[in-house]
Amino acid sequence: MFKKRIRAALLGVLITVVAPVCQAQYTTDWLANTFGTLAAHVGNGARSMWVAPEGVIYTASLWDENEGGVAIYQNGKSIGSIGINSEFQGGAITGNATSIFAALQYSTVYGSGAVGRYNRATQKRDVLISVSAWNAVKHADVITGLATTGTLLYASDFPGNRVRVYTTDGVWQQDITVSGPGALALDGAGNLWIAQQSAATIVEFSPAGAPLNTIQMPATSRPSALYFDASSGQLMVGDQGPDMNIKLYNISGTPTLVGTFGIQGGYLDSTAGIKGQVGDKRFTRVVGIGKDAAGTLYVLNNPWGGGWDLGRNGGTDIHAYDSAGNLQWKLQSLNFEAVAAPDPVTDGAYFYGGTNIYTGTAGGTFVANTVDPFSYPSDPRLNMNDTQRDEHFGQLVSVGGNRILVASGQNPAIFYFYHFNAASGYIAIPDASIPGTAFNTTRQITGGFCIDSRGDVWAGLDRTNHIYHYPLVSFDGSGKPTWGPGIAIAIPQSIRPLTRIIYLPESDTMILAQGIAGSWDWTAIQSRIEVYHGWSAGNTTKPNPVINLTSANPKSIAAVGNYLFVGYVHTVPNIDAFNLTTGNLDTTLINSSAGTVDVGNDVDSMYGLRAYLRAAGEYVITKDNYNGSSIVVYRWTP
């Protein structure tokens, strides 16, 4: 981390020197994070939250590239973090006047199922509590709930089917047997409330561990967050089932549902908005609820999307409301290792990632979460066994007004296809994959992938020495695309082994990038890129120009109009723009913002660049920035 900071500081000096020359040529902007600098950026993938009485917010994440996994906020600003970037599991956090307690990530030292106590003043861990006997779990939450009252700490041991009670110093007191315990809350009498998410129930126990009341929610409800509001005497329950709201229960006597907070159906509601559209009370996945002493309500959402790598799980979306329920501010971090593609239908005004849609400038606006876990539970973007860790990288084309989204991971060998229609709003409907039955192949894509602006698919199937061209045939009445059989085209000997493909049908231009012969890393680009003008017209053997890259470690390429854009890994964040007619390097996009926008270290992904040419002649280039959990946007007019 120290080396990264030194490298960033040196880059800042370089930017100060270069930026004045470049400002007239392009602008540097960002999306998907409320703040665009490393010092201020909102932390990645928060999955639990605790709010102190004075309004200091603590969230826990499995991973944040450039700060501790427990992020700290107040009054809509980032004010620091605790721990290192990979220290916490993210699934549970609580606190009191002096300490924070958080579930810890798997460690070779103490395994999984441990809770750490951290001093709020020094931010140092001072107690380690081994809660669960399930200490070898790496890709799932073991501790699923934490709560404190007085000198006691309560911890949900999910696989152990118990809630364990300790003193806040870590001395075990008792166990409460309960099946599948999750989120926890303690009421004013010291009674413990335990969410059983999959059972749609919340069970109450006395301080001595005796069972009391049970709240049976609707069968489809999934209680994912609990908070006891002492000011109203109500138990607030975040429901990440289809209702996507917060339910309010009066718990004096027999628990009774007395109200809700948030739009029924949340972001999936289609009566007060477009299905998939997020908003002030159009919640996605509520995973944290808290209030401060002034009565401000805080709601943490974790938008849908993300597999076993919980650090890439959806995003951070904190809403703050006054006592009347009016939105005061939002903090959002909606991207980690990912990129969004400019939308042709809106001439680049909207941007489609693998799971989210954005628009605007200076952080932009979070428009929609395109995952519907209830209508499409088999959506690959929800697959916990996915080997790619996520499908947050978006590629987008529009053919006759029909959008096709391709979602993939950081270094993918498989690509997933989605379509949209009016009835489903912003929800991306799963269609097919390559490899997969729709393309009649089981071979992985190790020789490059492209979906061109006409919707045709070009894929370098593993160990075939051929590019397979799958022409788009049609759309059905719902907007679902169909492709024809693959047409095999021999890869030119001069560019083997092939690692990237880009085809531009408007100019009949094929761009092929060479991999590294004999290397285990089929994701890497060497230095040779061949440009074929008239490819479909028959020129598959005479490249002109041939671009020989001189910067080290090219990783990602994108092309549109008359330019090829190249990003590099483990070196610089620069994006080089090569002229497809002359092969010349016409400009390098560094940072025109004089340091007010972080542009990251590099491009650490195969498809981490996207490019679009707007009608007025402006090129829009998007770039993955895992450092600042954002998407960098360059706007350049040659």
GITALIN-V165958 format. One record per helix or strand of 2 or more residues. SS is the DSSP state (a for helix, b for strand). FROM is the first residue (numbers start at 1). TO is the last residue. If there is no record, write none. Layout:
{{SS;FROM;TO} {SS;FROM;TO}}
This chain:
{{a;2;22} {b;26;31} {b;48;51} {b;57;60} {b;70;74} {b;77;82} {b;88;95} {b;99;104} {b;114;119} {b;125;130} {b;143;149} {b;152;157} {b;162;167} {b;172;177} {b;184;186} {b;192;196} {a;197;199} {b;201;205} {b;211;216} {b;223;229} {b;234;239} {b;245;250} {b;256;261} {a;266;268} {b;286;291} {b;297;301} {a;310;312} {b;316;321} {b;327;333} {b;341;342} {a;344;346} {b;350;352} {b;356;359} {b;365;369} {a;380;382} {b;393;399} {b;402;408} {b;415;419} {a;422;424} {b;429;434} {a;437;439} {b;445;451} {b;457;461} {b;466;475} {b;481;490} {a;493;495} {b;498;504} {b;509;514} {b;528;533} {b;546;548} {b;554;560} {b;563;568} {b;575;579} {b;585;589} {b;609;613} {b;619;625} {b;630;636}}
